[in-house]
């Protein structure tokens, strides 16, 4: 919880200290379709890698007769 407050609080404190316009400084725009698809592919690929990581089998754990 403290980390989340720091992630949000430090930039807002910096904006307040600099007396900047929050809307101008943190202007968020919708991504293009191409960027959104690329982000989706990256997230999907990372998810597949994470899910596949638990199913790996070490060679030393396999039956040694397979390699003879």
C-alpha positions as CSV (number, residue, x, y, z in Angstrom):
1,X,0.0,0.0,0.0
2,X,2.8,2.4,0.8
3,X,4.5,1.7,-2.5
4,X,1.4,2.5,-4.4
5,X,1.0,5.8,-2.5
6,X,4.7,6.6,-3.4
7,X,4.2,5.8,-7.0
8,X,1.2,8.2,-7.2
9,X,2.3,10.8,-4.6
10,X,5.9,11.6,-5.8
11,X,4.9,12.8,-9.3
12,X,1.9,14.7,-7.9
13,X,4.2,16.3,-5.3
14,X,6.6,17.3,-8.0
15,X,3.9,18.9,-10.0
16,X,2.6,20.8,-7.0
17,X,6.2,21.9,-6.2
18,X,6.8,23.1,-9.8
19,X,3.4,24.7,-9.9
20,X,2.7,23.2,-13.3
21,X,-0.6,22.5,-15.0
22,X,-1.4,18.8,-14.2
23,X,-3.5,18.4,-17.4
24,X,-0.7,19.7,-19.6
25,X,2.1,17.8,-17.8
26,X,0.3,14.4,-17.7
27,X,-1.5,14.6,-21.0
28,X,-2.7,11.1,-21.8
29,X,-3.8,10.1,-25.3
30,X,-5.5,7.0,-26.6
31,X,-3.0,4.8,-28.4
32,X,-3.3,4.0,-32.1
33,X,-4.8,0.7,-33.2
34,X,-1.4,-0.5,-34.2
35,X,0.1,0.3,-30.8
36,X,-2.8,-1.3,-29.0
37,X,-2.5,-4.5,-31.0
38,X,1.3,-4.5,-30.3
39,X,0.7,-4.1,-26.6
40,X,-1.9,-6.9,-26.6
41,X,0.5,-9.2,-28.4
42,X,3.3,-8.4,-25.9
43,X,1.0,-9.1,-23.0
44,X,-0.3,-12.3,-24.5
45,X,3.2,-13.5,-25.3
46,X,4.4,-12.8,-21.8
47,X,1.4,-14.6,-20.4
48,X,2.1,-17.7,-22.5
49,X,5.7,-17.6,-21.3
50,X,4.7,-17.3,-17.7
51,X,2.2,-20.1,-17.9
52,X,4.6,-22.4,-19.7
53,X,7.4,-21.8,-17.2
54,X,5.8,-24.1,-14.6
55,X,5.6,-27.0,-17.1
56,X,9.3,-27.3,-17.8
57,X,10.9,-30.7,-17.0
58,X,14.6,-30.9,-16.4
59,X,16.6,-33.5,-18.3
60,X,17.9,-35.0,-15.1
61,X,14.4,-35.8,-13.9
62,X,13.5,-37.7,-17.0
63,X,13.9,-41.4,-17.4
64,X,17.5,-42.1,-18.5
65,X,16.5,-45.1,-20.6
66,X,15.0,-42.7,-23.2
67,X,18.5,-41.5,-24.1
68,X,20.1,-44.9,-24.3
